[in-house]
Amino acid sequence: MGDDPLPVLDRLLEHGVRLAICVLLARHEEMSFRRFKELLGETDGSLGAQLRRLEDAGYLTVRKEFENRRPVTWYALSARGRKAVRAHLDALQSLIHAAGALAPRRGHRGGETP
């Protein structure tokens, strides 16, 4: 790795639930609050807080509608959110690659001579 700087991770996406939300939305065009709750197992309050943080950062767009007289909130990644997720995942991939370069060689254990 030399003197190469470490890639910069997105602080907002370092939280597991927020990253999971964004990864799910990168795979699906949009998703409802109820579906996130089913998939992530979060409480309403916790999930709502994480979605709000992403929305406040401009990473999500929100659409509200009624289905069978019940409110449904739909979320999608904004262009800014899609760019942030891609950059964060690229930075994680770079870190994984750098860690692989530091791994011990096969058949060699720390403290033993090859």
Buried (B, 14 or more C-beta within 10 A) or exposed (E): EEEEEEBEBBEBBEEEBBBBBBBBBBEEEBBBBEBBBEEBEBEEEEBBEBBEBBBEBEBBBBEEEEEEEEEBBBBBBBEEBBEBBEBBBEBBEBEEEEEEEEEEEEEEEEEEEE
